[in-house]
Amino acid sequence: MAIIRFVTTAKNNALDTLKTAIDAGAGAGTIKVYNGTQPTTANDAITSQTLLATLTFSDPCGTTSAGTLTMSAITQDTAADATGTATWARIADSTGSTVFDVDVTVTGAGGTLQFNTTNFVIGGPVLISSFAVTVP
């Protein structure tokens, strides 16, 4: 097993690069939540997956400290676009350029992004209470 340990400055620099990518463009970045199979890489196009909801970051999206990028308030989607089971999300800047993808699970199931339910209903609200990215 490989072990790598970064100093805090390196962690923060990496996360600041991520933050800058989310904040790129004239507005706030987005979190688009989908059903179906998560693409193999964030470079891959979305194909048969259905967009369930779009949430919007604050601009700037958050702050970095002690190896963690803690997102500021995220604006909820007041009316989900479709009914389905959320399985992954794509984080993008305000122009729609992809920054990274994450898995989605229910709270406590270990996903990168966790919701109280992954069963989204068209027209229903979708809310993220907190979101942080940590470099180990």
N, C-alpha and C positions, 0 to 999 in steps of 0.2 A: 504494500500500500504506500502510495506517495503521500508525503506530508509537506505542506507549505504553510508558512506563517509570515504574514505581512506586518510591517510596522504600521502604526496608525496613520502616519502621513501618507503612505502608499495607498492604504484603504480609502482614505478620504479623497485622494486625487482620483482614484478610479471611479468613485461614486460621484464626484463633481463632474467628471466627463459624462457619466450617465445622465445626471441632472441637466447638464448643458444640452444634451441631445433631446431630452424630453421638452425642454424650454425653447428649442429652436423654432423659428418662424415668428410671425407677428402676434400669435395668440397662445392660448393654453393647450397643452397636450391632452391626449385622450386615452381612455381605457375602453376598448371595444371587446365585449364578452360574446363568445361564440359557443355553439354546440359542436358535436362531431369530433373528429380526430385532429389533434393539434398538429400543424405542419412540422416536418422533421427539423427545419431550421426557420428562423425568423425571416430569412431571405425568400422563403417559398411563398407563392401566391395562395390566397384563400380560394378554395374551389367549391366544394359542396357544403361547406359549413354555413350555418345560418347565424346572422348577427342577431343577438338577443337584446343587447343593451349597450348604450354608450354613455360613459361617465366622463366628466371633464376635470382635469387637474386645476389647481390654482396656478397662477403665473406670477412668480416662479413656482415650480411644483413642490419645492420643499427645501430642507436644510440638511447639511451633512455635519456630523459630529461623531467622534469616537468610532469610526468605521461603520456608521449607519446613516443611510439617507432616509429621513423621516418625511413623508409627504405631508404637505399642508392640507387644508380642507379640500375634499373632492366633491364636486357638485353631482348630486344624484341624477339618475335618469328617472324622471317622474312617470314615464310611461314606456315600459319595455316594448321593443319592436316586434317581438315574436314570442311564442310559447315554446319552451324546450328546456333541456337539461344543460346547464353551463358546464363546460369541460376545460376551457382555456380562454385566455384573453391576450389581446395584442395591444401593447403600449406604443403610442405614436406621438410625434410632435404635432404642432398645429397645422402643418401642411399635409398631414397624413402619412409622412415617412415613418416606417416602422423603426422602433428603437429596440424592443425585445418582446418576446412572448413568454407567458407564464401558464402553469397549470392552475386549474380552479377546482376546489373541493368545498365540502361543507366544513364549518368550523370544527377544528379538532382532528381533521382527517389528514393534515400534513401538507396540503397544497400551498403553493406560493401565495396565492390569493384565495382567501376563504370567505364564504358567505354563510349566513345562517341557514340558507337553503340554496340548492343549485337548480331547483325547479322554478324557472322563471315563467311568468304568465303575461301574455300580451296585455299592455295597458297598465300593468302593475308597477309600483316603484321599485327601483334597484338602488341600493345604498351601500357605500363602503365607509365604515367608521374609522378605519385606520389602515395605512399601508406603509411598510418600511422595507428597505432592502439593506441587508447587512453583508459585508465582506468578512468571511471568517478569518 
